[in-house]
Amino acid sequence: MIQDSEKIIIHGDPEIADLIPGYLENRRKDIIKMRGALDRNDYETIGYLGHSMRGSGEGYGFKGISAIGLELEQAAKTGNAEGISRRINELEDYIGRIEIIYK
Amino acid sequence: MGETDRLKILIAEDDNDLLALYDISFSDLIFEKRLVRDGKAAVEVYKNWHPDIIVLDIIMPVKTGCLVLEEIREVFGDKDTTIIFSTSIDDMDVVSHCARFGIQGYIVKPFNYKMVAYEILEFFKKTDPKKANMAQIRLQNASRQHLP
């Protein structure tokens, strides 16, 4: 159970409320894909997914996803496996703590 | 541009989540849309549908946005259709390189889905200011109707 103090409150846009659960679900799938890619040293896939997240996160109201996406993209360019692993964990933590308030 | 005339916009973007945002960004009242996920499909739609505006992601599977732009401008000889790149800020060198074939502008991702249609219409003014102004007015009217 996540404590209130650990939650990340996001003020979601009601006009895209229908899209947001699917968006976050896709990021959970990305986490699985990136962990698999990291096991294979497939930095191209990680860079591509990071690039996509960077381009979409803030548009959906999640600046944190865009920021982590950028860091994943940069870590993938240099083949920084430790950095990638850390960012994937950060992404998982971020998504797990989000609470969206629509108004 | 009459009340029933809509601007034809083709959007090529390989990210489904961004395509979904584009879809709600461009009101069906003002735009007739075609959304595709790669450059090859973009060229096919272009050939058969003749859009007024094309928005191209640069990095796409099968055929990049740059190659689509080059094909439209050089192979088909179309210098008139409004073409706009959708790009991340660190793709600027690529934008500059490709822009030699002729683009009307670019938008930077992540974009604000509520503003992107206005940005696109600003670029479209370079090609057809009358149609672009008419569409902007209709877009503003449609936005006001959504206000509480």
gemmi code that builds the backbone of each chain (N, CA, C; Angstrom):
import gemmi

chains = {
    "A": [
        ("MET", (0.840, -1.194, 0.000), (0.000, 0.000, 0.000), (0.882, 1.254, 0.000)),
        ("ILE", (0.626, 2.136, -0.949), (1.429, 3.357, -1.027), (0.878, 4.394, -0.055)),
        ("GLN", (1.777, 4.952, 0.758), (1.363, 6.004, 1.691), (1.100, 7.293, 0.914)),
        ("ASP", (0.221, 8.148, 1.472), (-0.102, 9.419, 0.804), (1.149, 10.248, 0.519)),
        ("SER", (2.095, 10.207, 1.469), (3.297, 11.038, 1.324), (4.179, 10.563, 0.170)),
        ("GLU", (3.975, 9.320, -0.268), (4.793, 8.781, -1.359), (4.161, 8.977, -2.728)),
        ("LYS", (2.914, 9.409, -2.742), (2.207, 9.550, -4.019), (2.716, 10.744, -4.808)),
        ("ILE", (2.662, 10.594, -6.113), (2.957, 11.721, -7.004), (1.616, 12.150, -7.580)),
        ("ILE", (1.183, 13.341, -7.197), (-0.124, 13.826, -7.641), (0.021, 14.501, -9.008)),
        ("ILE", (-0.738, 14.024, -9.966), (-0.754, 14.619, -11.305), (-2.157, 15.171, -11.553)),
        ("HIS", (-2.220, 16.407, -11.970), (-3.518, 16.990, -12.320), (-3.781, 16.675, -13.793)),
        ("GLY", (-4.594, 15.669, -14.013), (-4.842, 15.194, -15.371), (-5.863, 16.039, -16.103)),
        ("ASP", (-5.736, 16.031, -17.410), (-6.663, 16.762, -18.266), (-7.887, 15.871, -18.514)),
        ("PRO", (-9.067, 16.304, -18.067), (-10.258, 15.445, -18.231), (-10.549, 15.099, -19.693)),
        ("GLU", (-10.112, 15.976, -20.616), (-10.414, 15.715, -22.031), (-9.656, 14.506, -22.582)),
        ("ILE", (-8.573, 14.143, -21.925), (-7.839, 12.960, -22.388), (-7.851, 11.846, -21.328)),
        ("ALA", (-8.799, 11.945, -20.421), (-8.872, 10.958, -19.327), (-9.014, 9.530, -19.859)),
        ("ASP", (-9.727, 9.379, -20.962), (-9.921, 8.028, -21.520), (-8.613, 7.429, -22.042)),
        ("LEU", (-7.694, 8.301, -22.451), (-6.451, 7.818, -23.067), (-5.378, 7.473, -22.037)),
        ("ILE", (-5.472, 8.083, -20.871), (-4.353, 7.997, -19.918), (-4.108, 6.576, -19.372)),
        ("PRO", (-5.138, 5.825, -19.012), (-4.838, 4.456, -18.531), (-4.084, 3.620, -19.576)),
        ("GLY", (-4.478, 3.742, -20.829), (-3.788, 3.008, -21.898), (-2.359, 3.480, -22.059)),
        ("TYR", (-2.163, 4.796, -21.911), (-0.813, 5.339, -22.028), (0.099, 4.767, -20.944)),
        ("LEU", (-0.400, 4.746, -19.724), (0.422, 4.224, -18.620), (0.638, 2.715, -18.761)),
        ("GLU", (-0.357, 2.021, -19.265), (-0.209, 0.580, -19.484), (0.891, 0.313, -20.521)),
        ("ASN", (0.925, 1.144, -21.551), (1.984, 0.995, -22.562), (3.371, 1.223, -21.970)),
        ("ARG", (3.455, 2.119, -20.995), (4.769, 2.351, -20.364), (5.161, 1.146, -19.499)),
        ("ARG", (4.161, 0.517, -18.881), (4.484, -0.705, -18.109), (5.021, -1.787, -19.056)),
        ("LYS", (4.417, -1.856, -20.240), (4.916, -2.823, -21.239), (6.328, -2.444, -21.686)),
        ("ASP", (6.573, -1.140, -21.809), (7.923, -0.678, -22.186), (8.965, -1.118, -21.159)),
        ("ILE", (8.572, -1.085, -19.887), (9.511, -1.475, -18.827), (9.930, -2.933, -19.042)),
        ("ILE", (8.966, -3.777, -19.336), (9.275, -5.199, -19.577), (10.165, -5.341, -20.819)),
        ("LYS", (9.785, -4.605, -21.881), (10.585, -4.683, -23.121), (12.021, -4.204, -22.881)),
        ("MET", (12.164, -3.130, -22.118), (13.511, -2.576, -21.916), (14.367, -3.493, -21.055)),
        ("ARG", (13.755, -4.133, -20.081), (14.543, -5.067, -19.247), (15.024, -6.241, -20.103)),
        ("GLY", (14.137, -6.710, -20.978), (14.544, -7.779, -21.901), (15.646, -7.314, -22.833)),
        ("ALA", (15.486, -6.097, -23.337), (16.488, -5.547, -24.259), (17.834, -5.364, -23.563)),
        ("LEU", (17.779, -4.933, -22.306), (19.025, -4.734, -21.553), (19.751, -6.065, -21.369)),
        ("ASP", (19.003, -7.122, -21.117), (19.612, -8.454, -20.987), (20.343, -8.858, -22.271)),
        ("ARG", (19.841, -8.380, -23.415), (20.438, -8.739, -24.720), (21.433, -7.684, -25.203)),
        ("ASN", (21.691, -6.678, -24.377), (22.523, -5.530, -24.785), (21.966, -4.850, -26.037)),
        ("ASP", (20.650, -4.841, -26.133), (19.989, -4.232, -27.293), (19.703, -2.759, -26.975)),
        ("TYR", (20.732, -1.937, -27.135), (20.600, -0.526, -26.767), (19.756, 0.257, -27.772)),
        ("GLU", (19.674, -0.258, -28.970), (18.872, 0.427, -29.997), (17.400, 0.461, -29.579)),
        ("THR", (16.897, -0.687, -29.116), (15.493, -0.747, -28.676), (15.261, 0.170, -27.490)),
        ("ILE", (16.188, 0.169, -26.557), (16.040, 1.027, -25.368), (16.053, 2.500, -25.779)),
        ("GLY", (16.956, 2.849, -26.674), (17.031, 4.233, -27.149), (15.752, 4.652, -27.852)),
        ("TYR", (15.223, 3.739, -28.654), (13.981, 4.030, -29.389), (12.816, 4.246, -28.422)),
        ("LEU", (12.694, 3.368, -27.432), (11.591, 3.495, -26.466), (11.760, 4.752, -25.601)),
        ("GLY", (12.998, 5.037, -25.221), (13.255, 6.267, -24.460), (12.891, 7.499, -25.268)),
        ("HIS", (13.259, 7.478, -26.536), (12.946, 8.601, -27.438), (11.431, 8.798, -27.538)),
        ("SER", (10.711, 7.703, -27.679), (9.245, 7.785, -27.773), (8.638, 8.348, -26.501)),
        ("MET", (9.139, 7.869, -25.366), (8.609, 8.355, -24.077), (8.874, 9.845, -23.911)),
        ("ARG", (10.066, 10.247, -24.322), (10.404, 11.667, -24.219), (9.419, 12.514, -25.024)),
        ("GLY", (9.055, 12.002, -26.206), (8.189, 12.762, -27.097), (6.727, 12.776, -26.685)),
        ("SER", (6.323, 11.809, -25.866), (4.893, 11.696, -25.561), (4.534, 12.053, -24.116)),
        ("GLY", (5.448, 11.839, -23.161), (5.108, 11.945, -21.743), (4.445, 13.255, -21.354)),
        ("GLU", (5.115, 14.343, -21.680), (4.602, 15.653, -21.260), (3.277, 15.974, -21.942)),
        ("GLY", (3.093, 15.491, -23.157), (1.830, 15.713, -23.867), (0.650, 15.104, -23.136)),
        ("TYR", (0.915, 14.036, -22.393), (-0.130, 13.391, -21.598), (-0.165, 13.924, -20.164)),
        ("GLY", (0.713, 14.856, -19.861), (0.730, 15.449, -18.522), (1.774, 14.858, -17.595)),
        ("PHE", (2.642, 14.004, -18.140), (3.644, 13.341, -17.301), (5.053, 13.820, -17.668)),
        ("LYS", (5.424, 14.943, -17.083), (6.766, 15.479, -17.351), (7.845, 14.494, -16.921)),
        ("GLY", (7.559, 13.772, -15.846), (8.536, 12.807, -15.330), (8.857, 11.727, -16.350)),
        ("ILE", (7.858, 11.313, -17.121), (8.106, 10.268, -18.127), (8.969, 10.823, -19.259)),
        ("SER", (8.701, 12.069, -19.658), (9.557, 12.675, -20.694), (11.000, 12.794, -20.202)),
        ("ALA", (11.143, 13.186, -18.937), (12.498, 13.367, -18.383), (13.240, 12.029, -18.302)),
        ("ILE", (12.563, 11.005, -17.835), (13.213, 9.680, -17.750), (13.479, 9.141, -19.152)),
        ("GLY", (12.565, 9.399, -20.072), (12.767, 8.971, -21.462), (14.037, 9.554, -22.054)),
        ("LEU", (14.251, 10.837, -21.793), (15.476, 11.498, -22.279), (16.716, 10.834, -21.681)),
        ("GLU", (16.665, 10.562, -20.389), (17.821, 9.950, -19.732), (18.072, 8.526, -20.254)),
        ("LEU", (16.998, 7.806, -20.519), (17.149, 6.457, -21.095), (17.776, 6.536, -22.481)),
        ("GLU", (17.308, 7.503, -23.248), (17.835, 7.669, -24.612), (19.338, 7.971, -24.574)),
        ("GLN", (19.703, 8.872, -23.667), (21.123, 9.254, -23.573), (21.970, 8.091, -23.048)),
        ("ALA", (21.444, 7.366, -22.063), (22.194, 6.221, -21.527), (22.346, 5.127, -22.583)),
        ("ALA", (21.321, 4.962, -23.416), (21.390, 3.947, -24.471), (22.443, 4.317, -25.517)),
        ("LYS", (22.556, 5.607, -25.810), (23.539, 6.057, -26.810), (24.964, 5.703, -26.392)),
        ("THR", (25.222, 5.758, -25.082), (26.579, 5.487, -24.603), (26.731, 4.051, -24.090)),
        ("GLY", (25.668, 3.264, -24.195), (25.738, 1.880, -23.734), (25.935, 1.764, -22.232)),
        ("ASN", (25.349, 2.688, -21.505), (25.504, 2.734, -20.051), (24.461, 1.826, -19.390)),
        ("ALA", (24.803, 0.554, -19.248), (23.841, -0.440, -18.760), (23.372, -0.131, -17.343)),
        ("GLU", (24.298, 0.301, -16.502), (23.930, 0.606, -15.117), (22.953, 1.780, -15.062)),
        ("GLY", (23.240, 2.795, -15.871), (22.353, 3.959, -15.930), (20.975, 3.583, -16.445)),
        ("ILE", (20.938, 2.732, -17.456), (19.650, 2.289, -18.019), (18.842, 1.553, -16.956)),
        ("SER", (19.502, 0.636, -16.268), (18.816, -0.150, -15.239), (18.224, 0.765, -14.173)),
        ("ARG", (19.010, 1.775, -13.789), (18.543, 2.719, -12.769), (17.319, 3.498, -13.258)),
        ("ARG", (17.373, 3.928, -14.518), (16.249, 4.720, -15.067), (14.996, 3.867, -15.233)),
        ("ILE", (15.171, 2.622, -15.606), (13.995, 1.740, -15.732), (13.342, 1.591, -14.360)),
        ("ASN", (14.158, 1.407, -13.328), (13.605, 1.302, -11.971), (12.896, 2.596, -11.559)),
        ("GLU", (13.501, 3.726, -11.938), (12.884, 5.026, -11.639), (11.521, 5.143, -12.304)),
        ("LEU", (11.463, 4.695, -13.555), (10.203, 4.772, -14.306), (9.133, 3.909, -13.633)),
        ("GLU", (9.539, 2.714, -13.241), (8.596, 1.805, -12.583), (8.091, 2.423, -11.272)),
        ("ASP", (9.002, 3.015, -10.535), (8.645, 3.652, -9.269), (7.704, 4.834, -9.514)),
        ("TYR", (8.044, 5.646, -10.501), (7.233, 6.831, -10.833), (5.801, 6.427, -11.190)),
        ("ILE", (5.688, 5.463, -12.080), (4.347, 5.042, -12.522), (3.560, 4.438, -11.354)),
        ("GLY", (4.260, 3.708, -10.503), (3.598, 3.080, -9.361), (3.083, 4.063, -8.327)),
        ("ARG", (3.673, 5.255, -8.304), (3.295, 6.243, -7.274), (2.325, 7.311, -7.782)),
        ("ILE", (2.041, 7.280, -9.085), (1.184, 8.333, -9.649), (-0.252, 8.204, -9.144)),
        ("GLU", (-0.802, 9.343, -8.745), (-2.251, 9.417, -8.523), (-2.753, 10.595, -9.352)),
        ("ILE", (-3.731, 10.311, -10.202), (-4.199, 11.355, -11.119), (-5.502, 11.954, -10.590)),
        ("ILE", (-5.500, 13.259, -10.536), (-6.726, 13.977, -10.125), (-7.217, 14.761, -11.339)),
        ("TYR", (-8.446, 14.505, -11.730), (-9.018, 15.203, -12.875), (-9.902, 16.333, -12.383)),
        ("LYS", (-9.650, 17.510, -12.919), (-10.582, 18.617, -12.597), (-10.471, 19.697, -13.671)),
    ],
    "B": [
        ("MET", (-13.128, 28.930, -48.502), (-13.418, 27.726, -47.718), (-14.845, 27.824, -47.167)),
        ("GLY", (-15.703, 26.975, -47.565), (-17.077, 26.992, -47.090), (-17.188, 26.342, -45.726)),
        ("GLU", (-18.363, 26.447, -45.168), (-18.595, 25.895, -43.831), (-18.364, 24.391, -43.782)),
        ("THR", (-18.640, 23.735, -44.914), (-18.526, 22.279, -44.905), (-17.169, 21.796, -45.401)),
        ("ASP", (-16.372, 22.700, -45.960), (-15.054, 22.294, -46.446), (-14.118, 22.063, -45.276)),
        ("ARG", (-13.470, 20.941, -45.301), (-12.512, 20.654, -44.241), (-11.121, 20.562, -44.847)),
        ("LEU", (-10.123, 20.903, -44.044), (-8.744, 20.765, -44.498), (-8.323, 19.311, -44.377)),
        ("LYS", (-7.668, 18.828, -45.418), (-7.221, 17.429, -45.405), (-5.812, 17.369, -44.807)),
        ("ILE", (-5.683, 16.669, -43.713), (-4.382, 16.582, -43.045), (-3.953, 15.126, -42.912)),
        ("LEU", (-2.742, 14.869, -43.364), (-2.135, 13.536, -43.259), (-1.056, 13.595, -42.176)),
        ("ILE", (-1.132, 12.699, -41.218), (-0.151, 12.675, -40.131), (0.552, 11.321, -40.123)),
        ("ALA", (1.870, 11.367, -40.208), (2.675, 10.139, -40.182), (3.492, 10.137, -38.895)),
        ("GLU", (3.225, 9.165, -38.042), (3.877, 9.091, -36.721), (3.883, 7.623, -36.288)),
        ("ASP", (5.038, 7.132, -35.879), (5.111, 5.701, -35.565), (4.723, 5.373, -34.129)),
        ("ASP", (4.494, 6.389, -33.308), (4.132, 6.158, -31.908), (2.602, 6.224, -31.768)),
        ("ASN", (2.002, 5.102, -31.396), (0.535, 5.046, -31.286), (-0.020, 6.024, -30.263)),
        ("ASP", (0.722, 6.241, -29.183), (0.232, 7.162, -28.155), (0.199, 8.591, -28.688)),
        ("LEU", (1.179, 8.942, -29.501), (1.158, 10.284, -30.101), (0.077, 10.393, -31.176)),
        ("LEU", (-0.118, 9.316, -31.915), (-1.203, 9.338, -32.919), (-2.553, 9.589, -32.242)),
        ("ALA", (-2.747, 8.986, -31.071), (-4.003, 9.185, -30.343), (-4.157, 10.649, -29.928)),
        ("LEU", (-3.050, 11.271, -29.519), (-3.113, 12.695, -29.160), (-3.390, 13.559, -30.386)),
        ("TYR", (-2.723, 13.234, -31.491), (-2.989, 13.978, -32.739), (-4.467, 13.861, -33.114)),
        ("ASP", (-5.003, 12.685, -32.923), (-6.381, 12.443, -33.348), (-7.353, 13.388, -32.647)),
        ("ILE", (-7.124, 13.623, -31.352), (-8.043, 14.532, -30.666), (-7.630, 16.000, -30.825)),
        ("SER", (-6.396, 16.230, -31.288), (-5.935, 17.613, -31.483), (-6.623, 18.280, -32.668)),
        ("PHE", (-6.953, 17.482, -33.664), (-7.500, 18.043, -34.903), (-8.986, 17.714, -34.987)),
        ("SER", (-9.791, 18.728, -34.710), (-11.241, 18.541, -34.660), (-11.792, 18.060, -36.001)),
        ("ASP", (-12.689, 17.100, -35.925), (-13.328, 16.598, -37.148), (-14.187, 17.668, -37.813)),
        ("LEU", (-14.530, 18.698, -37.079), (-15.321, 19.779, -37.673), (-14.507, 20.578, -38.688)),
        ("ILE", (-13.203, 20.597, -38.481), (-12.337, 21.461, -39.308), (-11.395, 20.644, -40.183)),
        ("PHE", (-11.040, 19.479, -39.714), (-10.047, 18.667, -40.426), (-10.612, 17.310, -40.830)),
        ("GLU", (-10.207, 16.906, -42.024), (-10.407, 15.512, -42.432), (-9.039, 14.857, -42.284)),
        ("LYS", (-8.975, 13.767, -41.520), (-7.668, 13.243, -41.117), (-7.361, 11.878, -41.715)),
        ("ARG", (-6.099, 11.660, -41.971), (-5.594, 10.316, -42.221), (-4.362, 10.153, -41.338)),
        ("LEU", (-4.326, 9.093, -40.547), (-3.198, 8.844, -39.647), (-2.491, 7.568, -40.087)),
        ("VAL", (-1.192, 7.639, -40.281), (-0.426, 6.459, -40.698), (0.802, 6.291, -39.810)),
        ("ARG", (1.356, 5.070, -39.817), (2.436, 4.757, -38.870), (3.819, 4.642, -39.504)),
        ("ASP", (3.922, 4.812, -40.807), (5.262, 4.780, -41.414), (5.290, 5.619, -42.692)),
        ("GLY", (6.510, 5.849, -43.166), (6.684, 6.737, -44.299), (6.140, 6.188, -45.603)),
        ("LYS", (6.227, 4.881, -45.780), (5.730, 4.283, -47.021), (4.220, 4.496, -47.124)),
        ("ALA", (3.521, 4.263, -46.008), (2.064, 4.476, -45.994), (1.744, 5.950, -46.233)),
        ("ALA", (2.595, 6.830, -45.726), (2.360, 8.267, -45.931), (2.396, 8.610, -47.422)),
        ("VAL", (3.372, 8.054, -48.131), (3.472, 8.330, -49.576), (2.251, 7.778, -50.314)),
        ("GLU", (1.808, 6.595, -49.928), (0.627, 6.004, -50.577), (-0.601, 6.888, -50.382)),
        ("VAL", (-0.806, 7.336, -49.146), (-1.967, 8.200, -48.873), (-1.823, 9.519, -49.628)),
        ("TYR", (-0.618, 10.045, -49.629), (-0.382, 11.302, -50.358), (-0.797, 11.165, -51.833)),
        ("LYS", (-0.364, 10.076, -52.452), (-0.632, 9.885, -53.887), (-2.128, 9.790, -54.177)),
        ("ASN", (-2.849, 9.110, -53.292), (-4.257, 8.819, -53.567), (-5.239, 9.837, -53.006)),
        ("TRP", (-4.780, 10.642, -52.071), (-5.729, 11.473, -51.314), (-5.452, 12.966, -51.463)),
        ("HIS", (-4.222, 13.337, -51.795), (-3.822, 14.737, -52.011), (-4.187, 15.646, -50.833)),
        ("PRO", (-3.517, 15.455, -49.698), (-3.830, 16.287, -48.526), (-3.395, 17.743, -48.699)),
        ("ASP", (-4.008, 18.633, -47.921), (-3.570, 20.039, -47.884), (-2.324, 20.188, -47.024)),
        ("ILE", (-2.256, 19.384, -45.970), (-1.172, 19.502, -44.978), (-0.656, 18.100, -44.645)),
        ("ILE", (0.677, 17.997, -44.547), (1.274, 16.717, -44.133), (2.175, 16.973, -42.922)),
        ("VAL", (1.965, 16.216, -41.866), (2.838, 16.286, -40.691), (3.655, 14.995, -40.653)),
        ("LEU", (4.978, 15.143, -40.655), (5.856, 13.981, -40.749), (6.761, 13.870, -39.538)),
        ("ASP", (6.685, 12.743, -38.865), (7.715, 12.415, -37.890), (8.996, 12.162, -38.690)),
        ("ILE", (10.138, 12.487, -38.132), (11.376, 12.289, -38.892), (11.834, 10.835, -38.804)),
        ("ILE", (11.871, 10.323, -37.572), (12.347, 8.947, -37.403), (11.145, 8.008, -37.439)),
        ("MET", (11.014, 7.282, -38.550), (9.899, 6.337, -38.720), (10.420, 5.080, -39.389)),
        ("PRO", (9.754, 3.953, -39.138), (10.163, 2.726, -39.821), (9.851, 2.764, -41.308)),
        ("VAL", (10.477, 1.901, -42.032), (10.291, 1.682, -43.479), (10.827, 2.854, -44.299)),
        ("LYS", (10.342, 4.059, -44.029), (10.819, 5.228, -44.766), (10.769, 6.431, -43.828)),
        ("THR", (11.880, 7.142, -43.716), (11.915, 8.277, -42.769), (11.118, 9.466, -43.311)),
        ("GLY", (10.843, 10.394, -42.414), (10.156, 11.617, -42.825), (10.951, 12.393, -43.866)),
        ("CYS", (12.269, 12.374, -43.732), (13.119, 13.082, -44.707), (12.946, 12.485, -46.098)),
        ("LEU", (12.922, 11.166, -46.179), (12.775, 10.511, -47.484), (11.388, 10.768, -48.084)),
        ("VAL", (10.379, 10.814, -47.217), (9.025, 11.120, -47.704), (8.996, 12.538, -48.280)),
        ("LEU", (9.579, 13.468, -47.544), (9.640, 14.859, -48.015), (10.350, 14.936, -49.367)),
        ("GLU", (11.508, 14.282, -49.450), (12.289, 14.313, -50.691), (11.470, 13.739, -51.856)),
        ("GLU", (10.781, 12.642, -51.605), (9.997, 12.000, -52.673), (8.873, 12.927, -53.163)),
        ("ILE", (8.193, 13.548, -52.205), (7.075, 14.423, -52.594), (7.585, 15.628, -53.378)),
        ("ARG", (8.665, 16.219, -52.889), (9.172, 17.434, -53.533), (9.914, 17.133, -54.842)),
        ("GLU", (10.724, 16.087, -54.860), (11.615, 15.852, -55.998), (11.029, 14.873, -57.015)),
        ("VAL", (10.438, 13.783, -56.550), (9.918, 12.777, -57.489), (8.563, 13.220, -58.043)),
        ("PHE", (7.688, 13.645, -57.143), (6.359, 14.082, -57.591), (6.342, 15.555, -58.012)),
        ("GLY", (7.413, 16.252, -57.718), (7.516, 17.659, -58.142), (6.522, 18.574, -57.456)),
        ("ASP", (6.042, 18.170, -56.289), (5.042, 18.957, -55.560), (5.761, 19.912, -54.605)),
        ("LYS", (5.804, 21.174, -54.985), (6.467, 22.171, -54.127), (5.449, 22.941, -53.275)),
        ("ASP", (4.173, 22.626, -53.442), (3.122, 23.465, -52.854), (2.508, 22.927, -51.571)),
        ("THR", (2.345, 21.614, -51.487), (1.672, 21.062, -50.305), (2.446, 21.429, -49.038)),
        ("THR", (1.714, 21.869, -48.049), (2.345, 22.234, -46.772), (2.860, 20.982, -46.066)),
        ("ILE", (4.160, 20.962, -45.809), (4.759, 19.826, -45.103), (5.462, 20.334, -43.843)),
        ("ILE", (5.144, 19.702, -42.745), (5.649, 20.116, -41.438), (6.284, 18.916, -40.751)),
        ("PHE", (7.474, 19.133, -40.228), (8.126, 18.061, -39.482), (7.692, 18.083, -38.024)),
        ("SER", (7.609, 16.917, -37.456), (7.379, 16.761, -36.022), (8.653, 16.129, -35.474)),
        ("THR", (9.280, 16.807, -34.524), (10.632, 16.396, -34.170), (10.957, 16.639, -32.706)),
        ("SER", (11.986, 15.983, -32.224), (12.519, 16.293, -30.896), (13.607, 17.341, -31.055)),
        ("ILE", (13.848, 18.046, -29.992), (14.730, 19.212, -30.065), (16.141, 18.850, -30.548)),
        ("ASP", (16.602, 17.640, -30.236), (17.971, 17.316, -30.642), (18.049, 16.751, -32.060)),
        ("ASP", (16.931, 16.776, -32.788), (16.952, 16.393, -34.203), (17.167, 17.612, -35.105)),
        ("MET", (17.504, 18.762, -34.530), (17.527, 19.998, -35.312), (18.508, 19.967, -36.477)),
        ("ASP", (19.627, 19.275, -36.291), (20.576, 19.168, -37.409), (19.936, 18.417, -38.564)),
        ("VAL", (19.164, 17.381, -38.226), (18.484, 16.599, -39.260), (17.420, 17.457, -39.940)),
        ("VAL", (16.685, 18.218, -39.131), (15.657, 19.103, -39.703), (16.303, 20.058, -40.696)),
        ("SER", (17.397, 20.680, -40.285), (18.077, 21.648, -41.157), (18.537, 20.977, -42.447)),
        ("HIS", (19.066, 19.768, -42.305), (19.568, 19.050, -43.475), (18.425, 18.726, -44.448)),
        ("CYS", (17.322, 18.240, -43.910), (16.196, 17.832, -44.764), (15.424, 19.016, -45.309)),
        ("ALA", (15.446, 20.116, -44.567), (14.611, 21.262, -44.941), (14.985, 21.830, -46.300)),
        ("ARG", (16.143, 21.435, -46.827), (16.540, 21.958, -48.137), (15.550, 21.553, -49.233)),
        ("PHE", (14.771, 20.512, -48.975), (13.760, 20.112, -49.952), (12.495, 20.952, -49.828)),
        ("GLY", (12.395, 21.701, -48.748), (11.274, 22.617, -48.595), (10.223, 22.165, -47.611)),
        ("ILE", (10.269, 22.750, -46.407), (9.187, 22.527, -45.433), (8.625, 23.891, -45.034)),
        ("GLN", (7.399, 23.883, -44.549), (6.775, 25.128, -44.113), (7.026, 25.380, -42.624)),
        ("GLY", (7.485, 24.363, -41.911), (7.767, 24.556, -40.494), (7.972, 23.236, -39.781)),
        ("TYR", (8.168, 23.333, -38.473), (8.291, 22.118, -37.672), (7.670, 22.341, -36.295)),
        ("ILE", (7.186, 21.269, -35.711), (6.710, 21.326, -34.326), (7.627, 20.437, -33.491)),
        ("VAL", (7.768, 20.836, -32.241), (8.691, 20.109, -31.361), (7.898, 19.235, -30.385)),
        ("LYS", (8.328, 17.972, -30.295), (7.732, 17.048, -29.327), (8.516, 17.096, -28.015)),
        ("PRO", (7.873, 16.991, -26.865), (6.428, 16.804, -26.693), (5.654, 18.073, -27.020)),
        ("PHE", (4.456, 17.898, -27.593), (3.649, 19.063, -27.961), (2.406, 19.141, -27.083)),
        ("ASN", (1.848, 20.342, -27.038), (0.595, 20.565, -26.314), (-0.551, 20.246, -27.265)),
        ("TYR", (-1.304, 19.219, -26.973), (-2.316, 18.768, -27.938), (-3.406, 19.806, -28.173)),
        ("LYS", (-3.563, 20.732, -27.219), (-4.587, 21.765, -27.399), (-4.102, 22.891, -28.312)),
        ("MET", (-2.801, 22.978, -28.506), (-2.246, 24.084, -29.299), (-1.721, 23.658, -30.662)),
        ("VAL", (-1.516, 22.382, -30.847), (-0.788, 21.954, -32.045), (-1.547, 22.289, -33.333)),
        ("ALA", (-2.878, 22.253, -33.309), (-3.637, 22.586, -34.521), (-3.427, 24.051, -34.897)),
        ("TYR", (-3.353, 24.923, -33.894), (-3.095, 26.349, -34.169), (-1.706, 26.529, -34.782)),
        ("GLU", (-0.728, 25.810, -34.220), (0.638, 25.904, -34.760), (0.680, 25.469, -36.221)),
        ("ILE", (0.011, 24.368, -36.493), (0.010, 23.833, -37.860), (-0.656, 24.826, -38.821)),
        ("LEU", (-1.748, 25.440, -38.365), (-2.447, 26.395, -39.230), (-1.598, 27.641, -39.488)),
        ("GLU", (-0.781, 28.032, -38.503), (0.140, 29.158, -38.736), (1.078, 28.843, -39.897)),
        ("PHE", (1.582, 27.612, -39.919), (2.475, 27.219, -41.021), (1.707, 27.137, -42.340)),
        ("PHE", (0.468, 26.677, -42.254), (-0.358, 26.545, -43.468), (-0.656, 27.909, -44.089)),
        ("LYS", (-0.603, 28.971, -43.281), (-0.830, 30.329, -43.806), (0.156, 30.690, -44.908)),
        ("LYS", (1.367, 30.098, -44.833), (2.373, 30.394, -45.866), (1.909, 29.912, -47.229)),
        ("THR", (1.091, 28.855, -47.237), (0.627, 28.266, -48.485), (-0.727, 28.836, -48.892)),
        ("ASP", (-1.644, 28.929, -47.948), (-3.000, 29.361, -48.271), (-3.572, 30.160, -47.096)),
        ("PRO", (-3.216, 31.454, -47.021), (-3.622, 32.240, -45.851), (-5.134, 32.328, -45.672)),
        ("LYS", (-5.866, 32.375, -46.783), (-7.320, 32.512, -46.670), (-7.932, 31.278, -45.991)),
        ("LYS", (-7.563, 30.112, -46.497), (-8.083, 28.864, -45.913), (-7.621, 28.701, -44.466)),
        ("ALA", (-6.360, 29.070, -44.209), (-5.805, 28.918, -42.862), (-6.534, 29.827, -41.877)),
        ("ASN", (-6.780, 31.081, -42.272), (-7.490, 32.012, -41.388), (-8.901, 31.533, -41.100)),
        ("MET", (-9.566, 31.053, -42.143), (-10.928, 30.553, -41.977), (-10.943, 29.374, -40.988)),
        ("ALA", (-9.980, 28.483, -41.161), (-9.910, 27.310, -40.275), (-9.611, 27.735, -38.842)),
        ("GLN", (-8.741, 28.738, -38.666), (-8.418, 29.211, -37.314), (-9.643, 29.779, -36.616)),
        ("ILE", (-10.428, 30.538, -37.374), (-11.655, 31.119, -36.792), (-12.602, 30.003, -36.367)),
        ("ARG", (-12.744, 29.025, -37.223), (-13.654, 27.912, -36.894), (-13.124, 27.107, -35.699)),
        ("LEU", (-11.808, 26.990, -35.643), (-11.202, 26.262, -34.523), (-11.432, 27.010, -33.206)),
        ("GLN", (-11.261, 28.338, -33.246), (-11.503, 29.146, -32.039), (-12.958, 29.042, -31.601)),
        ("ASN", (-13.858, 29.082, -32.569), (-15.288, 28.963, -32.238), (-15.591, 27.605, -31.614)),
        ("ALA", (-14.992, 26.573, -32.184), (-15.212, 25.225, -31.648), (-14.651, 25.116, -30.231)),
        ("SER", (-13.482, 25.747, -29.979), (-12.867, 25.705, -28.642), (-13.745, 26.429, -27.632)),
        ("ARG", (-14.303, 27.583, -28.033), (-15.158, 28.354, -27.109), (-16.379, 27.551, -26.696)),
        ("GLN", (-16.891, 26.789, -27.630), (-18.086, 25.998, -27.314), (-17.801, 24.915, -26.274)),
        ("HIS", (-16.500, 24.574, -26.134), (-16.134, 23.568, -25.139), (-15.851, 24.169, -23.765)),
        ("LEU", (-15.829, 25.524, -23.714), (-15.550, 26.153, -22.418), (-16.712, 25.936, -21.460)),
        ("PRO", (-16.418, 25.829, -20.149), (-17.513, 25.637, -19.187), (-18.390, 26.888, -19.087)),
    ],
}
model = gemmi.Model(1)
for chain_id, residues in chains.items():
    chain = gemmi.Chain(chain_id)
    for i, (resn, *xyz) in enumerate(residues, 1):
        res = gemmi.Residue()
        res.name, res.seqid = resn, gemmi.SeqId(i, " ")
        for name, pos in zip(("N", "CA", "C"), xyz):
            atom = gemmi.Atom()
            atom.name, atom.element = name, gemmi.Element(name[0])
            atom.pos, atom.b_iso = gemmi.Position(*pos), 0.0
            res.add_atom(atom)
        chain.add_residue(res)
    model.add_chain(chain)
structure = gemmi.Structure()
structure.add_model(model)
structure.setup_entities()
